[in-house]
Amino acid sequence: MRRLPIYFLIDISESMVGEQIQQVEEGMASIIKAIKTDPHAIETVWISIIVYAGQAKTLVPLQEVVSFYPPKFPIGGGTSLSKGLGHLMFELRKNIVKTTFEQKGDWKPIVFLFTDGVPTDDTKAAVAEWKQNWQRTANMVAISFGDETDTKVLSELTENVLLFKNSTDQDYKKFFKWITDSIKTSSVSVENNSSGFELAKLDGDTISKIDLSKDTGPQQFVDNNFVVLAGKCQNTKRPYLIKYRKVVNPTNISGLDFNTLSYRLVGGFQVNESYYELSDENGFQSKVNSSELIGAPACPCCGNQYSFAVCHCTKIHCIGDEKVSTCPWCGNQATYVSGEGGFDVNRTQG
């Protein structure tokens, strides 16, 4: 039986932390559950999941649906699309069976690329390699989670660039049903000796095609749709992330209209040690002024009242009601007091 390989290349950068990554986990589980009951898909579809942040890794190797178990998704630092593409192409070279005189090879693999922001690295070399070696021999669908993604670079990879308006739980259910239906229709197309690639109908509301003629401006290497701060719990030594979402506020001063930019708290989220493994250690440092950030959570690891204390080593950690706190990054001991005005703090890239 010829296989129809389906690859999911999923952005797990810091901006995906929280509800978005949870919805992806639940959505992938729903896809697998539905495909296991489809007689066409279960015979031909094989699935793999590759994740990327500052680094990339294979989360689930290519395997038949019947033995597939939906994974737990990690979070990493940065959005290195070039490393994600590089790892995807490595897996394609390793796993795809080519047609020879002796045997029929796999059907054209289908790649679903999910991302919610902008690449934090230079993608030129990886995009060029994809165009040269894989654009004609694989089908890619690039999906923007929200309308702040760098669609210019996605358009260089594929003409199938879609917008997913990820606003509600119901939107996510509709989206992952559309993915499931697209896999099912493609598996039927394979059995009918057609192209093997047939997307389900777009509803035009939750999922729509993006106008690729729109100029998205110069490439940037930090995702300004979110501000995410990386901290470490003083008590458990576990890492956590504090996530803020961009808010543009119309302001009128002396009869003149301006837009002021700030970032409103989404929440604090505990992450595991794989965060460091999937982060780009060579990523440049970017800063944000604390005056632009609205709100601060308690520590998501131990419940300390303040998760946003900055040590002289410039790293963030939590503090409670202890008189002397110990920085879990550098071991420095100090007494903390609240200060006046804003100050610059290191932010993550993703």
N, C-alpha and C positions, 0 to 999 in steps of 0.2 A: 504493500500500500504506500503510495506517495504521500509525503507529509506536506502540510501547509504550516510552515513555521510562523508564529506570531511573536514578535518581540515588543515588550513595553520598555521604553527608555524614559525613566521618570525622574524629574527634578526633585531632590530631597534637600534643597538648600534651606537655610534658616527661615526664610520667608514662608516656607510651607509648614512650619511647625504649628501644632495646635489642631484646630478643626479641619484644615485642608488635608493634612496627611492622614487623619483619622477617616475622613470621607473617602480618600483613595483606598485605604485598607479595606473598608467595608465594600466599596465598589468593586474591587478586584475579587473579593470573596463572592459577590453576587454574580459576576461574570462567570467564574468557574462553576458555580452551582448550576447556572442556566445551561452552560455548554455541555455539562455532564449528562443532561437529559435530552440533548439534541442528537438524533441518530446520525445526521450527516457530519456534524462537527466532531463528535467523539471519535469518528473513524479516521479523520485526517488532521485535526488541529493539534499542534504541539506548541507549548507556550514557554517563554523565558521572560524574566524580569531583570532589567539592569537599572541600577540607580546611580545618580551622579550628583555630587556637590562640588567641593574642591577636588575630590578624587572620585573615581568611578569603581564600581564592583558589580559582579554578577550576584544578585540576590537569590535568584532561582535559575539553575541551569535549564537549558532547553529540554523539555520532557513532555510526554503525552498527557493529555488532560486528565485521564482517569487516575493518574498517580500524583496529580498536582495538589499541593496544599498551600493555601494563601499565606504569605509570610507577614511578619511584623516589620514595618518600615522604620529604618533609622533616620536620623537627621545629621547633616554634615555642614561644614562651613564653606561658603562660596558657591558659585554656579559655573563650574568649568564645563561649558558645553563641548569644548574641544576634547576634553578627556572622556566625556560621555560618548561622543561620536567615535573616538578612537577605540574605546572598549567595545562598543557595539560592532564596529567593523572587524575587530579581532575575533569576536564571537561568531560573526557571520562566516568569516574565512574558516574557522575551526569546525563549525557544525553543519553548514549547508552542504547537502549531497548534490553534486553536479551530474547532469545527464551525460552518459557515455554511450558507446556502441553496445555495451553489455547491459546497461540498466537505465531506467528512467529516474532522473533525480528529483529533488524536492520541487514543489511549486515555488513561485516567486515569494520570498518572505515578505510579510507585512509588518511594518514598524509603526507603533503608536508612540509619538513623542509628546510628553506632558511637560509644560513649563509655565511658571507664573511670573516671570520677571525678565531680566536681561542677563546675558552672559557676563561673567566677571573676568574673562580672559579673552585673548585674541583667537578668533575662530577661523581665520583665513585658511590656514594649512589643512585643518580637519575638513572644512567645507569643500576645499578643492579636491581632497582625496575622495570624499563621498561622491562628488560629481563625476570624477573620473572612473571610479571603480564600482560604484553601487547604485547610482541614480537610475540606471536603466535595468538593473537586475534585481531591484527590491522596490517595493511600494511603501512610501512613507506618508503618514498623516501627522502633521504637527498641530498640536492643540494648545492654544493660549488659555490659561486659567485666569480670566479677567482681561481687561482691556489695556493693561499697562505693560504688555510683553513687547520685546523687541521683535516685531514681525518681519523686519527687513532681513535679518539673518535667517529666519525660518523660511522665507520665500526663496532663498538661495538653495535650500535643501529640497524643497518640494513645492508643487503648485497647490497641494492640498493643505492649506493653512486655515484652521478653523478657530473661531472664538467660542469659548464656553463661558457663559455668564453664571459664574458660581456664587449665586447669592443665597440660596436656601437649600435645605435638606432635599426638598422635592426636585430642585434643579440637578443635584448630584444623582438622584435616582434616575431621572430622565437621561442624563448624560451616559451613565454606565449601561443603561438599557440600550442606548444607541450604539455603544461600543459592542455590546453583546450581539445585537441584531446585525451589525456590520460583519462580525466574525462569522455568524451563521450564514448570511447571504454569500459571503466569500467561499465558504466551504461547499455550499450548494453549487456555486459557479464552477468550482474545481471539478465536482462530480459530473457536471454537464460539459466538461472539456472546454470551458470558457477561459477567461483570463485569470480567474482565481482571486480577483480583487473587485469587490462590489460593495461600496458603502451604503448603509441604510439611508433613507431619506432624512434630510435635515429639517427640523421644525421651524428654523428661521428665527426663533425666539431664544430658547435656551442654547442652541447650537446653530451657528451660522458661519458662512464663508467670509473670510476677511478680504477687503479690498487691498490688494497688494501694491496698487499704484500709489498709495498714500506714503508720503515721505515721513519717516520716523526720526529723522535728524541724525547727528553723529553718534557713533557707538560710544557707550560709556562702560566703565568697568566696576561700577558699584550700583546696586539696585536701590534706587531712591523711592520706590513705591512703599518700602518699609524701612524702618530702622530696627535692627535686632542687636541687642547687647548680650555678650557672653559672660556669664558669671560662674562662680563656684561656691558651693555651700561650705560655710565655715565648720559646721558640725559633721556632715557626712562626707565632705570632700567630693561630692558628686557635681557634675556640671549642670547648668541650667541656662535657659535663654529668656530674655525679656523682649517681647515683641510689640512694636508700635506700628500703626498704619497711618499713611500720609493723609492729612486733612488740609484742603485748600479753603481758606476762609475769605469771603469777600469783605473788604474793609473800605470805609469812606472816610477820608481825612481832608478837611477843608474843601469839601465838594469834589474831591478827586477820588476815583475808584481804584483800589488796589486789591491784589490777592496776596494774602499772607500765608505762609506755609508753616504747619506744625505737624506733630506726630502724636496721635492719641493711643493710649495703652490698649493693647489687645489682651495681654496676660503674661504670666510667667509659666514656663514649661520645663519640667525636668527632662533631661536627655541622658543617654547612657554613654559609656566611655568610647563607643564607636564614633561619636561625634568628632573626636580628635583624629581618628584614623581616616575619616572621610573629608577632612578639611585640608585646605591648601596652606601648608606652612609658609610658603613663599609669597602668599598674597600680601599686597601692600596694605598699610594701615590707613584707615579713613576715620575721621572724627566727626562728631556731632556735638553741638552745644546743648547742655542740659536744659537750657531755657526753652528749647524747641520741643521738649518732651513733656507730654501731659500725663501725669499719673505714674505710680510705681507699685508693684505688687509685693505681697509678702513672699518670703523664700518658698518656692514650690517643693523644695526637698525636705526642709525641717520645720517650716512654719515661722521662722524668725520674722519679726515685724518689718524689717527693712532688708530688701534684697539688692539695694543700689548704693552700697558703700564702695568708695574708690580708694585703694591703697596707694602709697607713694610709688609702688611698682607699676602703677597705672591700670592694674587689673581690678575687676569688680567682684565683690563677694557680699555675703549677707552678714548682718549683725543683729543681736537681740538686746537684752537688757544687761548684759555683762559689762563690767567696768572697763575691762581690757579685752580687746578683740585680737584674734590671731589671723592674719591673712593666709588662706589655704594655698595661695599661689607661691608666695615667697617666704612665709613664716614670720614676717615682721609683726611685732605686737605694738598696739597703739590704742589710744582712747579717741573715739570719734565724736565730733560735734557737728551740728548742722551749720551750713554757711549761707551767706547772702549772695545773691546773683548767680549767674550761670557759669559753667566751666566746661571745657572740652573733655570729651570722653571717647575712648576707642569704640568703634562700632564694627560689626562684622560686614563682610562684603555682600552676603546673600540676602 
